[in-house]
């Protein structure tokens, strides 16, 4: 009898969870957090250190049938330092508007759940550092990345941990360089 009651209880919970994910969902909110940026390069004479930066902006989420699309737009400061053989280390502070468009799924019951997300990120640089000592560096005004992330929602609060892998070449000149970074953020849903 205990097994029958326990099995019935588990089936009801799983049925409720599956049903809850079928209903349309719309959320809109704000987020802020930190990033840890490294400028990756193919050059053997070029070194980069990871430094902390920041992000703040807005996000939205539209979901149905257990899947969602989450577009975001946030202002970010990506900080790193570079050094070339025989040259002094220079701090680099990039300011950009980042626009990720993530596709994901949520697991959980009602307002409590975990998310898995992936998607492209388009970064539009609004302020790039000048580096007169490094003649072979000429930064582009935009960059792209692929984002992989995990998140958790508890009622109106959300926490996200993501990895951004830079694609292409962020340097207009010779060697391939792009940003790789980790971000952690806290969000609040207004809707």
C-alpha positions in Angstrom: 0.0 0.0 0.0 2.8 2.4 0.9 4.4 1.7 -2.6 1.1 2.5 -4.3 0.6 5.8 -2.5 4.3 6.8 -3.1 4.0 5.9 -6.8 0.8 7.8 -7.2 2.3 10.9 -5.5 5.4 10.8 -7.8 3.1 10.4 -10.9 1.0 13.4 -9.8 4.2 15.6 -9.2 5.6 14.6 -12.6 2.3 15.2 -14.3 2.0 18.6 -12.7 5.6 19.5 -13.7 5.0 18.4 -17.3 1.7 20.3 -17.5 3.2 23.5 -16.0 5.8 23.6 -18.7 3.2 23.3 -21.5 1.6 26.7 -20.6 3.0 29.8 -22.3 5.4 31.8 -20.2 6.5 35.4 -20.5 9.0 37.1 -18.3 10.8 40.4 -18.4 13.5 41.7 -16.0 16.8 43.3 -15.1 20.1 41.7 -14.3 23.6 42.6 -13.1 26.7 40.7 -12.5 30.4 40.1 -13.0 32.5 38.7 -15.8 36.0 37.3 -15.9 37.6 38.0 -19.3 40.7 36.6 -21.1 41.8 37.7 -24.5 42.8 34.5 -26.3 45.4 34.7 -29.0 47.1 32.4 -31.5 50.4 34.2 -31.0 53.2 32.7 -29.0 54.6 36.1 -28.1 51.3 37.5 -26.8 50.0 36.9 -23.2 46.8 37.9 -21.6 45.7 37.9 -18.0 42.1 37.3 -16.8 40.5 40.3 -15.1 37.1 41.0 -13.6 34.5 43.2 -15.3 30.8 43.9 -15.0 27.5 43.7 -16.8 24.0 45.3 -16.3 21.0 45.2 -18.5 17.6 43.8 -19.4 16.3 40.4 -20.4 13.1 38.7 -21.6 11.9 35.1 -21.8 9.2 33.6 -23.9 8.5 29.9 -23.4 6.1 27.2 -24.3 6.1 23.4 -24.2 9.2 23.2 -22.0 11.4 25.4 -24.2 12.2 29.1 -24.2 13.9 31.9 -26.1 15.7 34.5 -23.9 16.9 37.6 -25.7 19.0 40.0 -23.6 20.7 43.4 -23.9 23.2 44.6 -21.4 26.1 47.0 -21.0 29.3 45.3 -20.2 32.9 46.2 -19.2 35.4 43.5 -20.4 38.7 44.0 -18.7 42.0 42.2 -19.5 45.7 43.0 -19.7 48.1 42.1 -22.4 51.8 41.8 -22.7 54.0 41.1 -25.7 57.6 39.8 -25.6 59.9 42.7 -24.6 57.0 45.1 -24.0 55.3 46.4 -20.8 51.9 45.0 -19.7 48.9 47.1 -20.7 45.5 47.1 -19.1 42.7 46.9 -21.6 39.1 48.0 -20.8 36.5 47.4 -23.4 32.9 48.7 -23.0 30.3 47.1 -25.2 26.6 46.4 -25.6 26.1 42.6 -25.6 23.0 41.0 -27.2 22.7 37.2 -26.5 19.8 35.3 -28.0 19.5 32.1 -26.0 17.5 29.0 -26.5 16.9 26.7 -23.5 14.8 24.5 -21.4 13.7 24.6 -17.8 13.4 21.8 -15.3 11.5 22.1 -12.1 8.2 22.7 -10.4 6.3 26.0 -10.7 8.4 29.0 -9.7 11.4 26.9 -8.8 13.6 25.5 -11.5 16.9 25.0 -13.3 17.7 26.1 -16.8 20.1 25.0 -19.5 20.7 27.5 -22.3 22.8 28.0 -25.5 22.9 30.6 -28.3 24.8 33.3 -30.1 26.0 36.5 -28.6 26.5 39.7 -30.6 28.8 42.3 -29.0 28.9 45.9 -30.2 32.0 47.7 -28.8 31.2 51.3 -27.7 34.6 52.1 -26.3 37.9 50.3 -27.1 41.3 51.0 -25.6 44.0 52.7 -27.5 47.2 50.7 -27.6 49.9 52.8 -29.4 52.7 50.5 -28.2 51.2 47.5 -29.9 51.3 48.3 -33.6 49.8 45.0 -34.7 46.6 45.5 -32.8 43.6 47.2 -34.4 40.3 46.1 -32.7 37.1 45.6 -34.6 33.9 47.4 -33.5 31.9 44.1 -33.0 32.5 40.5 -32.0 30.5 37.3 -31.9 30.5 34.4 -29.4 28.6 31.3 -28.6 27.2 31.1 -25.1 26.7 28.0 -22.9 24.9 28.5 -19.6 23.2 27.2 -16.5 20.7 29.0 -14.4 18.3 28.7 -11.5 15.0 30.5 -10.9 13.4 30.9 -7.5 10.1 32.9 -7.8 11.2 36.3 -9.3 14.9 35.9 -8.7 17.4 34.2 -11.1 21.0 33.3 -11.0 23.0 32.5 -14.2 26.5 31.1 -14.8 27.7 31.2 -18.4 30.7 30.7 -20.6 31.2 32.8 -23.7 33.5 31.4 -26.3 34.6 34.1 -28.8 34.3 33.3 -32.5 36.3 34.7 -35.4 39.0 37.3 -35.1 38.5 40.5 -33.0 41.8 42.0 -34.3 41.7 43.5 -37.8 45.4 42.8 -38.2 47.5 39.7 -38.4 47.0 37.3 -35.4 43.7 35.8 -34.3 42.4 37.2 -31.0 39.0 36.8 -29.3 37.4 37.0 -25.9 36.7 34.0 -23.7 34.9 34.8 -20.5 32.8 33.5 -17.6 29.9 35.5 -16.3 27.8 35.2 -13.2 24.7 37.3 -12.8 21.7 37.9 -10.6 18.4 38.8 -12.2 14.9 40.0 -11.1 11.7 39.4 -13.1 9.2 42.3 -13.1 6.6 40.1 -14.8 
